[in-house]
Amino acid sequence: MPNHPAFASGNVAVITGAADGIGLAAATHFAGFGMRVFMADVDAEKLEAAAEEIDGAVAVPADVSKLDDLERLRDRALDEGGRVDVLMNNAGIGRPTDSWTEYDNWKTVLDVNLWGVINGVHAFSPAMIEQGRPGLIINTGSKQGITCPPGSPAYNVSKAGIKAVTEALQHSLRNTEGCQVSAHLLVPGFTYTGMMRRFMPEKPDAAWTSEQVVDFLVESVGRGDFYVLCPDNDVTRELDNKRMEWTMGDLIENRPPLSRWHDDYKEAFEAFMKG
């Protein structure tokens, strides 16, 4: 299957959250196509070290929660690369939150995860559309933004917001005359990233590597998929589909929200998953 034309030698990619994990794997993979990669991250020292390992990569420290930083990143990529063919809004963080506590953590998570994507879209989209070339805007979401499990509401909200932002973006791009840019929502499964490495020194057997996620991303985008819903070594697409179907059933059947995790619905959920 051929790659999307944006993934081609001589083209330019901009990736946020690129110092580690999926972002670093993407930078390495895209550089392997012969692309010039501009890598952004808030951790300047870690970013510089990562970029040194990738031929021709450019490290641009940036805080995605600040629109000015992303506009400077855009200008740097356009000035030095001449264009931007792929934008990957990938930067993300996690912080402990509950529904009415950890207010500062709520704000930080939303500023980075959700506003980081919104800022990236606003900073780059007009220029990418005006280029009149095939282009990609890839936003990294999460399955937690779809099923919203209990325990991390700020993270869930941020990733659910990214899903809505990316769906609206693709609708707008598709209905813009002459536009050759498309948006895609990357939804990783259980992935062993730098964020996890702090708590799990060894990769769990169930987890995919970041490289596997990027391989799946490139293949899916090549098919024209908007939703890049990744499996992992433990969860199949079929299992994901059933879980998402049950989640939507809460609304359709007027069940309590997040009923999947209610003791009263435990048996019903288990029966549904076996059905």
Secondary structure, DSSP 8 states (H G I E B T S, - for coil): ----TTSSTT-EEEEESTTSHHHHHHHHHHHHTT-EEEEEES-HHHHHHHHHTSTT-EEEE--TT-HHHHHHHHHHHHHHHS--SEEEE--------BTTB-HHHHHHHIIIIIHHHHHHHHHHHHHHHHTTS-EEEEEE--THHHH--TT-HHHHHHHHHHHHHHHHHHHHHHTSTT--EEEEEEE--SEE-HHHHTT-SS--TT-EEHHHHHHHHHHHHHHT-SEEE---SS--HHHHHHHHHHHHHHHHTT--TTGGG-GGGHHHHHHHHH-
